[in-house]
Amino acid sequence: PGAEGGGDRGAGDRPSPKDKWSNFDPTGLERAAKAARELEHSRHAKEALSLAQMQEQTLQLEQQSKLKEYEAAVEQLKSEQIRVQAEERRKTLTEETRQHQARAQYQDKLARQRYEDQLKQQLLTLM
């Protein structure tokens, strides 16, 4: 009893190999095999295969071309981004320089004004 396929164990759990293939319809496979045999014996089989290979190669070349275009576009965007960042940095440095010069001029003006006030104070104390 144990050697024939499981006996009582798992009778309802899992379908047996016979049940597994009982609903299989082989007609599709048979048609494909027949078409393959006919194609193999056809005098145009080599031409058809060659044409299919050329079509696949053309498709691959088109995909490679598109990929190269995308890569070039990405590189162009990166270059543009670097250029814009450099321009922004230049503008920032220009503005920082302008601000620094304005601050230095204001500090100089204040120092001169203090010096003049000191001179006036000294003149007043001497009189």
C-alpha positions as CSV (number, residue, x, y, z in Angstrom):
1,P,0.0,0.0,0.0
2,G,2.8,2.6,0.8
3,A,4.6,2.1,-2.5
4,E,1.8,2.9,-4.8
5,G,1.4,6.6,-4.3
6,G,0.8,7.6,-0.7
7,G,-2.1,5.4,0.5
8,D,-4.3,7.3,3.0
9,R,-1.8,10.1,3.6
10,G,-2.8,13.4,1.9
11,A,-5.6,12.0,-0.3
12,G,-7.5,15.3,-0.3
13,D,-4.5,17.7,0.3
14,R,-2.8,17.6,-3.0
15,P,-3.9,16.4,-6.5
16,S,-2.1,13.3,-7.8
17,P,0.0,13.7,-10.9
18,K,-2.8,12.2,-13.0
19,D,-5.2,14.8,-11.8
20,K,-2.7,17.6,-12.3
21,W,-2.5,16.9,-16.1
22,S,-6.1,15.8,-16.6
23,N,-7.3,19.2,-17.8
24,F,-4.3,19.9,-20.0
25,D,-5.1,20.7,-23.7
26,P,-2.2,19.7,-25.9
27,T,-3.7,21.1,-29.1
28,G,-1.8,24.4,-28.8
29,L,1.5,22.6,-28.4
30,E,0.7,20.3,-31.3
31,R,-0.1,23.3,-33.6
32,A,3.1,25.0,-32.6
33,A,5.2,21.9,-33.3
34,K,3.5,21.4,-36.7
35,A,4.1,25.1,-37.6
36,A,7.8,24.7,-36.6
37,R,8.1,21.5,-38.7
38,E,6.5,23.3,-41.7
39,L,8.8,26.3,-41.3
40,E,11.8,24.0,-41.0
41,H,11.0,22.3,-44.2
42,S,10.1,25.6,-46.0
43,R,12.5,26.9,-48.6
44,H,12.0,30.4,-47.1
45,A,12.8,29.4,-43.5
46,K,16.4,30.7,-43.7
47,E,15.2,34.0,-45.2
48,A,12.5,34.4,-42.6
49,L,15.0,33.7,-39.8
50,S,17.4,36.2,-41.4
51,L,14.7,38.8,-41.7
52,A,13.7,38.3,-38.1
53,Q,17.3,38.6,-37.0
54,M,17.7,41.8,-39.0
55,Q,14.5,43.3,-37.5
56,E,15.7,42.5,-34.0
57,Q,19.1,44.0,-34.8
58,T,17.4,47.1,-36.1
59,L,15.3,47.4,-33.0
60,Q,18.4,47.0,-30.8
61,L,20.2,49.7,-32.7
62,E,17.2,52.1,-32.4
63,Q,17.1,51.4,-28.7
64,Q,20.9,52.1,-28.4
65,S,20.4,55.3,-30.4
66,K,17.7,56.5,-28.1
67,L,19.8,55.6,-25.1
68,K,22.7,57.7,-26.4
69,E,20.3,60.6,-27.0
70,Y,19.0,60.4,-23.5
71,E,22.6,60.2,-22.1
72,A,23.6,63.2,-24.2
73,A,20.5,65.1,-22.9
74,V,21.4,64.3,-19.3
75,E,25.0,65.5,-19.8
76,Q,23.7,68.7,-21.4
77,L,21.4,69.2,-18.4
78,K,24.3,68.6,-16.0
79,S,26.4,71.2,-17.9
80,E,23.6,73.7,-17.9
81,Q,23.1,73.2,-14.1
82,I,26.9,73.7,-13.5
83,R,26.8,76.9,-15.6
84,V,23.8,78.2,-13.7
85,Q,25.4,77.4,-10.4
86,A,28.6,79.2,-11.5
87,E,26.6,82.3,-12.6
88,E,24.7,82.3,-9.3
89,R,28.0,82.1,-7.4
90,R,29.4,84.9,-9.4
91,K,26.4,87.1,-8.7
92,T,26.7,86.2,-5.0
93,L,30.4,87.2,-4.9
94,T,29.7,90.4,-6.7
95,E,27.0,91.3,-4.2
96,E,29.1,90.4,-1.2
97,T,31.9,92.6,-2.6
98,R,29.5,95.5,-3.0
99,Q,28.2,95.0,0.5
100,H,31.7,94.9,1.9
101,Q,32.8,98.1,0.1
102,A,29.6,99.9,1.4
103,R,30.4,98.7,4.9
104,A,34.0,99.8,4.7
105,Q,33.0,103.3,3.3
106,Y,30.5,103.7,6.2
107,Q,33.1,102.7,8.8
108,D,35.5,105.2,7.2
109,K,32.9,107.9,7.4
110,L,32.2,107.1,11.0
111,A,35.9,107.2,11.8
112,R,36.3,110.6,10.1
113,Q,33.3,111.9,11.9
114,R,34.7,110.8,15.3
115,Y,38.1,112.3,14.4
116,E,36.4,115.6,13.6
117,D,34.4,115.5,16.8
118,Q,37.6,114.9,18.7
119,L,39.3,117.9,17.0
120,K,36.3,120.1,17.8
121,Q,36.3,118.9,21.4
122,Q,40.0,119.7,21.7
123,L,39.5,123.2,20.2
124,L,36.7,123.9,22.7
125,T,38.9,122.8,25.6
126,L,41.8,125.0,24.5
127,M,39.7,128.1,24.3
